[in-house]
Amino acid sequence: MTTQEKCLFIIKEFEMSARQVGLAIGVAAKTASAKMKNQNYNKFLDEDFEKLKSSIFDKVKKIKDLN
């Protein structure tokens, strides 16, 4: 899987909006949306994937710690 495919898979599985993706990777919602649609050759980078993955893990850890 390419980095683009990995990011889109995570976004789809967690039903994330462009705003949520933007917050997770540190870009504007408009930029996140362009990356999600692959507009103007905008694609997710390895750095974006790591930030997105880290954001998801942090949220899951908070849920796990609710006990």
N, C-alpha and C positions, 0 to 999 in steps of 0.2 A: 504494500500500500504506500502511496505517496503521502507526503505531509499534508497536502490539500485533502486527500481522501480521509486521512485519519481525523483531521479537524472537523470535516463535514460529518463524519460518522458520530463523533462525540456530540456535536451540535444537534444532530437529528435525534439521537438516543435520549438526550436530556431535554429535548424540545426547547432549545434556547433561542431567544430573540436576538436580533442584531445588537440591541442595547446591552443585553446580558453578555454577549460575546465581546463587545467593545470594552465593557468594564473588566472582564476577565483578562484580556490581552493588553489593555491600556491604550486603546485607540477610540476614536469617535464612532458612534453607531453607524454613521454613513460609511466610514472606512470599512468597518466590520461587514456591513451589508455588501459592499463592493467585493470584498474578499470572498464572501459566501456565494456570490453570484459569478465570481471570476470575471468581473467587469474591468476593462482597460488593463488586462494582464495582471490585475491584483490577485495575489495568491497568499495563502497562509505560509509563513516561514517556519523553520524548525523552532525558532524562538517563540513564535505564537503558539505552536503546539505544546511546548513545555509549559508556557504560562496557563494555557487553557486546561491542560491536564492537572497542573498544580492547583488551580482554582477548584476544580471538581473534587480532587482529593481532600482539600481543606474543608469543603462543605460536607463531604461524607464523614470525615473525622469528627466534625462538630455534631453531626447526627448520631454517630456511634457513641460519643461521650455523654449523651443525654441520660444514660442510665443512672 
